[in-house]
C-alpha cells in the first residue's frame, strides 16, 4: 500500500516530468521561431513569394509551432493538475499525454485557419512581404475589434473556464485515453475562444515579430493565471482600442 509520503514523492516526480516535457516543447518551438525570424532579418522573406500549396503548408507549420510556443506556458497549470488527478485516480499519468495532444489538436486546427486567412490577406495585398499589415484601416479595425472582444460575454466565459481548471476537471472528467483527449480538445476550444483575436494582432504587428509574439504570450499567461488577470483583460482592451483609433487617425 502506498504511503502518503510515498505518494507525494511520486507526485513530485510526475510534476517534474510534466514540467520538463512542456518546457522542452516550448523551448524547441521558440528556437524554431527565432531561427525563422533570423532568416527573415537576413532578407529571406523580403520579396513576396507566390502562394502555392507547398508554401501554404510551410506557413501552416510555422503557425502550428508558434501556437505551441505561445500557448503551452498558459496551459501548464491545467496539465499539472490533470497529471495529479490521473495519478490519484488511476495510479499513472499517461492519460495526460492524451490530454495534451487533444489541446494541441485544437490549436493546430486554428493554425490551419490562420494560414488560410493569411493567404487571403496576402492575395488582397493587405500583408507586406515581411508579413505586416499594409493598410492602416485594416490594422485599426483588427486592433479595435480585438479590444472590443475583451469586453464580450463570450470572452469572459472562456477566460473564466481557463482560470478555473479545477472546476473543469471536476465537472468534465472522462475515463480512458479517448476521454482524456476529448477533455483536452474541449479545454483547447475554450482557450481558442479566449485568445483568437489576440492572435489576430500579429497580422498587424508582424506575424514573425518576436517581441509581439512574446508580449502576447506573456499577456495570455498573466490573464489566465494571475489573480489580477481580469483587470489586465480590461486594461489591455482599452489599450488596443486606443491604439486602433490612433492608427486610424494618423493614417
Wavefront OBJ file of the C-alpha trace (Angstrom):
o trace
v 0.000 0.000 0.000
v 1.422 3.384 -0.977
v 2.054 5.666 1.976
v 1.118 9.327 1.886
v 4.798 10.296 1.864
v 5.448 7.867 -0.996
v 2.506 9.243 -2.985
v 3.718 12.811 -2.538
v 7.168 11.764 -3.767
v 5.592 10.197 -6.866
v 3.502 13.319 -7.456
v 6.641 15.466 -7.302
v 8.328 13.260 -9.901
v 5.209 13.440 -12.081
v 5.272 17.227 -11.794
v 8.889 17.324 -12.898
v 8.176 15.073 -15.881
v 5.207 17.164 -16.997
v 7.067 20.453 -16.489
v 10.108 19.092 -18.289
v 8.058 17.906 -21.265
v 6.160 21.196 -21.586
v 9.352 23.224 -21.160
v 11.148 21.168 -23.816
v 8.291 21.572 -26.314
v 8.114 25.304 -25.615
v 11.872 25.809 -25.975
v 12.003 23.856 -29.240
v 9.115 25.927 -30.604
v 10.793 29.189 -29.636
v 14.126 28.051 -31.091
v 12.324 27.440 -34.384
v 10.660 30.866 -34.259
v 13.952 32.613 -33.519
v 15.646 30.791 -36.403
v 12.778 31.674 -38.757
v 12.848 35.340 -37.703
v 16.616 35.435 -38.176
v 16.155 34.146 -41.711
v 13.650 36.915 -42.400
v 16.021 39.536 -40.989
v 18.698 38.227 -43.322
v 16.439 39.028 -46.243
v 14.963 35.609 -46.974
v 11.403 36.953 -46.951
v 11.814 40.440 -48.337
v 10.216 39.511 -51.643
v 6.595 38.420 -51.801
v 6.510 34.708 -52.520
v 3.630 33.342 -54.566
v 1.164 31.300 -52.559
v 1.283 27.684 -53.606
v 0.128 24.580 -51.693
v 3.738 23.956 -50.660
v 4.244 27.492 -49.378
v 0.876 27.362 -47.596
v 1.942 24.139 -45.874
v 5.170 25.808 -44.751
v 3.162 28.703 -43.311
v 0.838 26.240 -41.584
v 3.808 24.534 -39.905
v 5.052 27.953 -38.797
v 1.673 28.827 -37.244
v 1.324 25.422 -35.573
v 4.772 25.645 -33.978
v 4.114 29.249 -32.981
v 0.933 28.195 -31.158
v 2.902 25.562 -29.247
v 5.390 28.189 -28.093
v 2.713 30.742 -27.232
v 0.030 28.583 -25.590
v 1.812 25.843 -23.658
v 3.052 28.204 -20.912
v -0.502 29.251 -20.030
v -1.724 25.621 -20.280
v 0.860 24.351 -17.803
v -1.370 24.664 -14.680
v -4.162 22.514 -16.135
v -1.644 19.946 -17.419
v -0.085 19.643 -13.957
v -3.484 19.367 -12.335
v -4.619 16.718 -14.812
v -1.485 14.679 -14.117
v -2.078 14.925 -10.372
v -5.681 13.765 -10.672
v -4.644 10.924 -13.007
v -2.062 9.717 -10.519
v -4.516 9.776 -7.621
v -7.381 8.152 -9.557
v -5.588 5.775 -11.891
v -2.108 5.354 -10.457
v -0.468 6.670 -13.656
v -0.177 9.896 -15.662
v -0.079 8.521 -19.216
v -3.514 9.998 -19.963
v -2.109 13.495 -19.507
v -0.228 12.982 -22.769
v -3.570 12.378 -24.495
v -4.978 15.498 -22.830
v -2.020 17.497 -24.188
v -2.478 16.022 -27.669
v -6.158 16.981 -27.672
v -5.274 20.502 -26.592
v -2.704 20.857 -29.380
v -5.101 19.402 -31.971
v -7.397 22.385 -31.442
v -4.575 24.887 -31.853
v -3.377 23.017 -34.929
v -6.835 23.435 -36.469
v -6.673 27.107 -35.515
v -3.300 27.303 -37.274
v -4.872 25.959 -40.465
v -7.494 28.705 -40.284
v -4.847 31.356 -39.612
v -2.861 30.139 -42.618
v -5.924 30.355 -44.845
v -6.619 33.875 -43.592
v -3.005 34.880 -44.203
v -3.290 33.582 -47.757
v -6.434 35.650 -48.358
v -4.878 38.786 -46.870
v -1.747 38.338 -48.974
v -3.832 37.959 -52.138
v -5.667 41.168 -51.214
v -2.294 42.940 -50.731
v -3.139 43.643 -47.088
v 0.089 41.989 -45.918
v 3.604 43.063 -46.863
v 6.427 40.618 -47.760
v 7.539 40.986 -44.131
v 4.050 39.773 -43.084
v 2.847 43.043 -41.561
v -0.331 44.987 -42.363
v -0.080 47.337 -45.316
v -3.399 49.097 -44.686
v -3.842 51.383 -41.646
v -7.605 50.917 -41.941
v -7.226 47.154 -41.784
v -4.788 47.381 -38.873
v -7.021 49.778 -36.955
v -10.037 47.531 -37.485
v -8.212 44.484 -36.130
v -6.931 46.344 -33.050
v -10.311 47.863 -32.184
v -12.072 44.535 -32.763
v -9.563 42.743 -30.519
v -10.103 45.376 -27.823
v -13.891 45.254 -28.003
v -13.865 41.455 -27.885
v -12.171 41.630 -24.480
v -15.422 43.068 -23.070
v -17.759 40.449 -24.531
v -19.571 37.781 -22.508
v -18.016 35.063 -24.720
v -14.529 36.262 -23.830
v -15.336 36.363 -20.120
v -16.941 32.901 -20.208
v -13.903 31.389 -21.945
v -11.489 33.212 -19.649
v -13.388 32.064 -16.547
v -13.063 28.478 -17.769
v -9.323 28.833 -18.402
v -8.814 30.421 -14.976
v -10.644 27.568 -13.180
v -9.074 24.281 -14.301
v -10.083 22.549 -11.048
v -13.742 23.184 -11.756
v -13.343 21.997 -15.351
v -11.658 18.734 -14.374
v -14.197 18.078 -11.628
v -17.203 18.572 -13.915
v -15.880 17.216 -17.221
v -13.643 14.308 -16.173
v -13.666 11.384 -18.622
v -12.030 7.988 -18.359
v -9.548 6.289 -20.687
v -7.220 7.774 -23.272
v -10.020 8.863 -25.600
v -11.739 10.617 -22.720
v -8.559 12.483 -21.815
v -8.098 13.573 -25.425
v -11.687 14.828 -25.645
v -11.111 16.807 -22.435
v -8.002 18.339 -23.989
v -9.972 19.245 -27.102
v -12.693 20.887 -25.017
v -10.200 22.845 -22.938
v -8.347 23.891 -26.085
v -11.583 25.131 -27.640
v -12.169 27.404 -24.643
v -8.602 28.691 -24.959
v -9.112 29.475 -28.631
v -12.326 31.287 -27.729
v -10.376 33.306 -25.180
v -7.366 34.202 -27.352
v -8.189 34.046 -31.067
v -8.481 37.795 -31.629
v -5.329 38.426 -29.626
v -3.535 36.227 -32.167
v -5.026 38.345 -34.965
v -2.927 41.250 -33.670
v 0.047 39.512 -35.297
v -1.442 40.328 -38.706
v -0.991 43.988 -37.760
v 2.272 43.986 -35.811
v 4.018 41.297 -37.841
v 3.366 37.579 -37.910
v 7.002 36.844 -37.100
v 7.737 39.822 -34.842
v 9.306 38.057 -31.859
v 8.693 40.952 -29.464
v 4.965 40.937 -30.225
v 4.818 37.156 -30.056
v 6.491 37.279 -26.638
v 4.235 40.143 -25.473
v 1.039 38.309 -26.447
v 2.351 35.102 -24.848
v 3.026 36.962 -21.591
v -0.359 38.728 -21.733
v -2.213 35.431 -22.195
v -0.260 33.794 -19.366
v -0.896 36.620 -16.886
v -4.511 36.996 -17.989
v -5.196 33.328 -17.275
v -3.017 32.671 -14.255
v -2.513 35.874 -12.252
v -5.001 36.974 -9.564
v -5.302 40.352 -11.292
v -5.758 38.770 -14.726
v -9.325 40.047 -15.126
v -8.141 43.626 -14.592
v -5.401 43.083 -17.170
v -8.073 41.991 -19.645
v -9.856 45.350 -19.346
v -6.629 47.340 -19.322
v -5.422 45.562 -22.441
v -8.786 46.102 -24.123
v -8.620 49.849 -23.606
v -5.036 49.934 -24.855
v -5.932 48.040 -28.029
v -8.913 50.279 -28.777
v -6.849 53.429 -28.265
v -4.044 52.032 -30.423
v -6.535 51.261 -33.174
v -8.055 54.721 -33.024
v -4.586 56.296 -33.101
v -3.650 54.209 -36.154
v -6.811 55.275 -37.967
v -6.411 58.962 -37.104
v -2.735 59.191 -38.045
v -3.102 57.233 -41.315
l 1 2 3 4 5 6 7 8 9 10 11 12 13 14 15 16 17 18 19 20 21 22 23 24 25 26 27 28 29 30 31 32 33 34 35 36 37 38 39 40 41 42 43 44 45 46 47 48 49 50 51 52 53 54 55 56 57 58 59 60 61 62 63 64 65 66 67 68 69 70 71 72 73 74 75 76 77 78 79 80 81 82 83 84 85 86 87 88 89 90 91 92 93 94 95 96 97 98 99 100 101 102 103 104 105 106 107 108 109 110 111 112 113 114 115 116 117 118 119 120 121 122 123 124 125 126 127 128 129 130 131 132 133 134 135 136 137 138 139 140 141 142 143 144 145 146 147 148 149 150 151 152 153 154 155 156 157 158 159 160 161 162 163 164 165 166 167 168 169 170 171 172 173 174 175 176 177 178 179 180 181 182 183 184 185 186 187 188 189 190 191 192 193 194 195 196 197 198 199 200 201 202 203 204 205 206 207 208 209 210 211 212 213 214 215 216 217 218 219 220 221 222 223 224 225 226 227 228 229 230 231 232 233 234 235 236 237 238 239 240 241 242 243 244 245 246 247 248 249 250 251
